[in-house]
Amino acid sequence: MVAFLKTTKEGTPMSPAAAWTLLIVGFVLPLIHVGVSARSGPWKAPEGSGCPIGPRWGWLVIVLLLGPIGWLMFMTKRRSRPPAAPRSRPRPIS
């Protein structure tokens, strides 16, 4: 048997209320925050993008997989301006 799953005479390792609180605060609230935040970007991918999903979907996946760590990554991201438009190559002077 797995030792850490056994219930001891002192009680269970975590109460159900504490487990639900950890689940809601650590995963559900960050997912809602990323889903409604304007900082997470559009739902659809920008034109000409090689990726079929938008930045908001990407952040939701990161937060879903990493939980509070993914949410901290989202909170600390630095996006001071939108992505620059592609530059055209200058014509050579002949």
Backbone as JSON Lines, residues from 0, in Angstrom:
{"i":0,"aa":"M","n":[0.84,-1.2,0.0],"ca":[0.0,0.0,0.0],"c":[0.87,1.25,0.0]}
{"i":1,"aa":"V","n":[0.27,2.29,-0.51],"ca":[0.99,3.56,-0.52],"c":[0.85,4.2,0.85]}
{"i":2,"aa":"A","n":[1.99,4.53,1.43],"ca":[2.0,5.01,2.81],"c":[1.35,6.37,2.97]}
{"i":3,"aa":"F","n":[1.5,7.26,1.99],"ca":[0.98,8.61,2.18],"c":[-0.54,8.7,1.99]}
{"i":4,"aa":"L","n":[-1.2,7.66,1.5],"ca":[-2.65,7.66,1.35],"c":[-3.37,7.04,2.54]}
{"i":5,"aa":"K","n":[-2.63,6.42,3.43],"ca":[-3.26,5.8,4.59],"c":[-3.78,6.86,5.55]}
{"i":6,"aa":"T","n":[-4.91,6.57,6.15],"ca":[-5.47,7.45,7.16],"c":[-4.92,7.02,8.52]}
{"i":7,"aa":"T","n":[-4.44,7.97,9.25],"ca":[-3.89,7.67,10.57],"c":[-4.97,7.89,11.63]}
{"i":8,"aa":"K","n":[-4.67,7.51,12.86],"ca":[-5.61,7.72,13.96],"c":[-5.78,9.2,14.27]}
{"i":9,"aa":"E","n":[-4.8,10.0,13.91],"ca":[-4.89,11.44,14.19],"c":[-5.88,12.13,13.27]}
{"i":10,"aa":"G","n":[-6.21,11.55,12.14],"ca":[-7.16,12.16,11.21],"c":[-6.64,12.1,9.79]}
{"i":11,"aa":"T","n":[-7.41,12.67,8.89],"ca":[-7.03,12.68,7.49],"c":[-5.97,13.75,7.25]}
{"i":12,"aa":"P","n":[-5.17,13.59,6.19],"ca":[-4.13,14.57,5.92],"c":[-4.67,15.96,5.63]}
{"i":13,"aa":"M","n":[-5.86,16.07,5.01],"ca":[-6.43,17.37,4.69],"c":[-7.95,17.26,4.75]}
{"i":14,"aa":"S","n":[-8.58,18.27,5.3],"ca":[-10.04,18.25,5.36],"c":[-10.63,18.51,3.98]}
{"i":15,"aa":"P","n":[-11.82,18.04,3.72],"ca":[-12.44,18.31,2.42],"c":[-12.63,19.8,2.14]}
{"i":16,"aa":"A","n":[-12.94,20.58,3.16],"ca":[-13.1,22.03,2.96],"c":[-11.78,22.68,2.54]}
{"i":17,"aa":"A","n":[-10.69,22.25,3.14],"ca":[-9.38,22.79,2.77],"c":[-9.0,22.38,1.36]}
{"i":18,"aa":"A","n":[-9.34,21.17,0.97],"ca":[-9.04,20.69,-0.38],"c":[-9.83,21.47,-1.43]}
{"i":19,"aa":"W","n":[-11.13,21.69,-1.17],"ca":[-11.94,22.47,-2.12],"c":[-11.47,23.92,-2.19]}
{"i":20,"aa":"T","n":[-11.09,24.49,-1.06],"ca":[-10.58,25.86,-1.06],"c":[-9.31,25.96,-1.87]}
{"i":21,"aa":"L","n":[-8.41,25.01,-1.7],"ca":[-7.17,25.0,-2.47],"c":[-7.44,24.85,-3.96]}
{"i":22,"aa":"L","n":[-8.37,24.0,-4.31],"ca":[-8.72,23.79,-5.72],"c":[-9.34,25.04,-6.34]}
{"i":23,"aa":"I","n":[-10.25,25.67,-5.63],"ca":[-10.92,26.85,-6.17],"c":[-9.98,28.04,-6.25]}
{"i":24,"aa":"V","n":[-9.25,28.31,-5.18],"ca":[-8.36,29.47,-5.16],"c":[-7.14,29.25,-6.04]}
{"i":25,"aa":"G","n":[-6.64,28.03,-6.11],"ca":[-5.42,27.78,-6.86],"c":[-5.61,27.55,-8.34]}
{"i":26,"aa":"F","n":[-6.79,27.1,-8.76],"ca":[-6.98,26.76,-10.17],"c":[-8.17,27.47,-10.81]}
{"i":27,"aa":"V","n":[-9.33,27.45,-10.17],"ca":[-10.54,27.99,-10.81],"c":[-10.49,29.51,-10.91]}
{"i":28,"aa":"L","n":[-10.17,30.19,-9.83],"ca":[-10.12,31.66,-9.88],"c":[-9.05,32.18,-10.86]}
{"i":29,"aa":"P","n":[-7.85,31.61,-10.91],"ca":[-6.9,32.06,-11.93],"c":[-7.4,31.82,-13.36]}
{"i":30,"aa":"L","n":[-8.09,30.7,-13.6],"ca":[-8.63,30.45,-14.93],"c":[-9.68,31.5,-15.3]}
{"i":31,"aa":"I","n":[-10.54,31.84,-14.36],"ca":[-11.54,32.88,-14.62],"c":[-10.87,34.22,-14.87]}
{"i":32,"aa":"H","n":[-9.84,34.53,-14.07],"ca":[-9.14,35.8,-14.24],"c":[-8.5,35.91,-15.62]}
{"i":33,"aa":"V","n":[-7.83,34.87,-16.06],"ca":[-7.2,34.89,-17.38],"c":[-8.26,34.94,-18.48]}
{"i":34,"aa":"G","n":[-9.38,34.27,-18.27],"ca":[-10.43,34.25,-19.28],"c":[-11.11,35.59,-19.49]}
{"i":35,"aa":"V","n":[-11.23,36.4,-18.47],"ca":[-11.92,37.68,-18.6],"c":[-10.98,38.88,-18.69]}
{"i":36,"aa":"S","n":[-9.7,38.69,-18.45],"ca":[-8.76,39.8,-18.45],"c":[-8.46,40.27,-19.87]}
{"i":37,"aa":"A","n":[-8.39,41.58,-20.03],"ca":[-8.03,42.15,-21.33],"c":[-6.55,41.96,-21.62]}
{"i":38,"aa":"R","n":[-5.74,41.76,-20.6],"ca":[-4.31,41.58,-20.78],"c":[-3.94,40.26,-21.43]}
{"i":39,"aa":"S","n":[-4.87,39.31,-21.47],"ca":[-4.52,38.0,-22.02],"c":[-4.61,37.95,-23.54]}
{"i":40,"aa":"G","n":[-5.06,39.01,-24.18],"ca":[-5.07,39.07,-25.64],"c":[-6.36,38.56,-26.24]}
{"i":41,"aa":"P","n":[-6.43,38.52,-27.57],"ca":[-7.66,38.1,-28.24],"c":[-7.83,36.58,-28.22]}
{"i":42,"aa":"W","n":[-9.07,36.14,-28.46],"ca":[-9.36,34.71,-28.53],"c":[-8.82,34.11,-29.82]}
{"i":43,"aa":"K","n":[-8.89,34.87,-30.9],"ca":[-8.45,34.37,-32.2],"c":[-7.0,34.75,-32.45]}
{"i":44,"aa":"A","n":[-6.33,33.94,-33.25],"ca":[-4.92,34.2,-33.58],"c":[-4.84,35.39,-34.53]}
{"i":45,"aa":"P","n":[-3.76,36.17,-34.45],"ca":[-3.59,37.29,-35.37],"c":[-3.43,36.8,-36.81]}
{"i":46,"aa":"E","n":[-3.79,37.65,-37.76],"ca":[-3.64,37.31,-39.17],"c":[-2.17,37.0,-39.48]}
{"i":47,"aa":"G","n":[-1.95,36.0,-40.27],"ca":[-0.6,35.63,-40.66],"c":[0.18,34.86,-39.61]}
{"i":48,"aa":"S","n":[-0.48,34.53,-38.53],"ca":[0.18,33.8,-37.46],"c":[0.28,32.32,-37.85]}
{"i":49,"aa":"G","n":[1.35,31.68,-37.45],"ca":[1.52,30.26,-37.73],"c":[0.78,29.37,-36.76]}
{"i":50,"aa":"C","n":[0.28,29.94,-35.67],"ca":[-0.4,29.17,-34.64],"c":[-1.91,29.33,-34.82]}
{"i":51,"aa":"P","n":[-2.67,28.24,-34.74],"ca":[-4.11,28.34,-34.96],"c":[-4.91,28.88,-33.77]}
{"i":52,"aa":"I","n":[-4.31,28.96,-32.6],"ca":[-5.05,29.44,-31.43],"c":[-4.55,30.83,-31.04]}
{"i":53,"aa":"G","n":[-5.39,31.57,-30.37],"ca":[-5.04,32.91,-29.93],"c":[-4.27,32.9,-28.63]}
{"i":54,"aa":"P","n":[-3.74,34.05,-28.25],"ca":[-2.95,34.13,-27.01],"c":[-3.77,33.83,-25.76]}
{"i":55,"aa":"R","n":[-5.05,34.19,-25.76],"ca":[-5.87,33.93,-24.58],"c":[-6.01,32.42,-24.34]}
{"i":56,"aa":"W","n":[-6.23,31.64,-25.42],"ca":[-6.29,30.19,-25.29],"c":[-4.96,29.63,-24.77]}
{"i":57,"aa":"G","n":[-3.86,30.19,-25.23],"ca":[-2.55,29.74,-24.77],"c":[-2.36,29.98,-23.29]}
{"i":58,"aa":"W","n":[-2.76,31.16,-22.81],"ca":[-2.65,31.45,-21.39],"c":[-3.56,30.55,-20.57]}
{"i":59,"aa":"L","n":[-4.75,30.26,-21.09],"ca":[-5.65,29.36,-20.35],"c":[-5.05,27.96,-20.21]}
{"i":60,"aa":"V","n":[-4.4,27.48,-21.25],"ca":[-3.76,26.16,-21.18],"c":[-2.6,26.18,-20.18]}
{"i":61,"aa":"I","n":[-1.82,27.24,-20.21],"ca":[-0.69,27.34,-19.28],"c":[-1.19,27.35,-17.84]}
{"i":62,"aa":"V","n":[-2.22,28.16,-17.56],"ca":[-2.75,28.23,-16.19],"c":[-3.42,26.91,-15.8]}
{"i":63,"aa":"L","n":[-4.08,26.25,-16.74],"ca":[-4.72,24.98,-16.43],"c":[-3.69,23.92,-16.07]}
{"i":64,"aa":"L","n":[-2.58,23.89,-16.8],"ca":[-1.56,22.86,-16.54],"c":[-0.67,23.18,-15.35]}
{"i":65,"aa":"L","n":[-0.33,24.46,-15.16],"ca":[0.61,24.82,-14.1],"c":[-0.04,25.39,-12.85]}
{"i":66,"aa":"G","n":[-1.33,25.7,-12.93],"ca":[-2.04,26.2,-11.76],"c":[-1.52,27.56,-11.31]}
{"i":67,"aa":"P","n":[-1.25,27.71,-10.03],"ca":[-0.82,29.0,-9.5],"c":[0.49,29.5,-10.12]}
{"i":68,"aa":"I","n":[1.37,28.6,-10.51],"ca":[2.62,29.02,-11.14],"c":[2.34,29.64,-12.51]}
{"i":69,"aa":"G","n":[1.43,29.04,-13.28],"ca":[1.04,29.61,-14.56],"c":[0.36,30.95,-14.39]}
{"i":70,"aa":"W","n":[-0.43,31.1,-13.34],"ca":[-1.09,32.37,-13.08],"c":[-0.06,33.45,-12.72]}
{"i":71,"aa":"L","n":[0.95,33.07,-11.94],"ca":[2.01,34.04,-11.63],"c":[2.78,34.42,-12.89]}
{"i":72,"aa":"M","n":[2.98,33.48,-13.79],"ca":[3.63,33.8,-15.07],"c":[2.78,34.81,-15.85]}
{"i":73,"aa":"F","n":[1.47,34.61,-15.86],"ca":[0.57,35.54,-16.54],"c":[0.62,36.91,-15.89]}
{"i":74,"aa":"M","n":[0.63,36.95,-14.56],"ca":[0.62,38.23,-13.86],"c":[1.91,39.02,-14.05]}
{"i":75,"aa":"T","n":[3.03,38.32,-14.25],"ca":[4.31,39.02,-14.37],"c":[4.75,39.23,-15.81]}
{"i":76,"aa":"K","n":[3.92,38.83,-16.78],"ca":[4.32,39.04,-18.18],"c":[4.42,40.53,-18.46]}
{"i":77,"aa":"R","n":[5.34,40.86,-19.33],"ca":[5.55,42.27,-19.66],"c":[5.24,42.46,-21.13]}
{"i":78,"aa":"R","n":[4.19,43.18,-21.39],"ca":[3.82,43.48,-22.76],"c":[3.56,44.97,-22.83]}
{"i":79,"aa":"S","n":[4.6,45.72,-23.12],"ca":[4.47,47.17,-23.1],"c":[3.78,47.71,-24.35]}
{"i":80,"aa":"R","n":[3.86,47.0,-25.45],"ca":[3.23,47.46,-26.68],"c":[2.82,46.25,-27.5]}
{"i":81,"aa":"P","n":[1.91,46.46,-28.46],"ca":[1.51,45.32,-29.29],"c":[2.65,44.88,-30.19]}
{"i":82,"aa":"P","n":[2.58,43.67,-30.71],"ca":[3.64,43.19,-31.6],"c":[3.79,44.11,-32.81]}
{"i":83,"aa":"A","n":[5.03,44.31,-33.21],"ca":[5.31,45.19,-34.33],"c":[4.87,44.55,-35.64]}
{"i":84,"aa":"A","n":[4.5,45.41,-36.59],"ca":[4.12,44.93,-37.91],"c":[5.39,44.46,-38.65]}
{"i":85,"aa":"P","n":[5.26,43.48,-39.53],"ca":[6.46,43.03,-40.25],"c":[7.01,44.15,-41.12]}
{"i":86,"aa":"R","n":[8.31,44.25,-41.12],"ca":[8.98,45.31,-41.89],"c":[9.26,44.82,-43.31]}
{"i":87,"aa":"S","n":[9.14,45.74,-44.23],"ca":[9.48,45.39,-45.61],"c":[10.98,45.62,-45.81]}
{"i":88,"aa":"R","n":[11.56,44.86,-46.71],"ca":[13.0,44.98,-46.96],"c":[13.25,46.26,-47.78]}
{"i":89,"aa":"P","n":[14.24,47.02,-47.42],"ca":[14.53,48.23,-48.19],"c":[15.07,47.87,-49.59]}
{"i":90,"aa":"R","n":[14.73,48.7,-50.55],"ca":[15.21,48.45,-51.91],"c":[16.65,48.89,-52.03]}
{"i":91,"aa":"P","n":[17.45,48.1,-52.69],"ca":[18.85,48.53,-52.88],"c":[18.92,49.7,-53.84]}
{"i":92,"aa":"I","n":[19.83,50.59,-53.55],"ca":[20.02,51.78,-54.42],"c":[20.9,51.36,-55.58]}
{"i":93,"aa":"S","n":[20.38,51.6,-56.8],"ca":[21.19,51.23,-57.97],"c":[21.4,52.39,-58.89]}
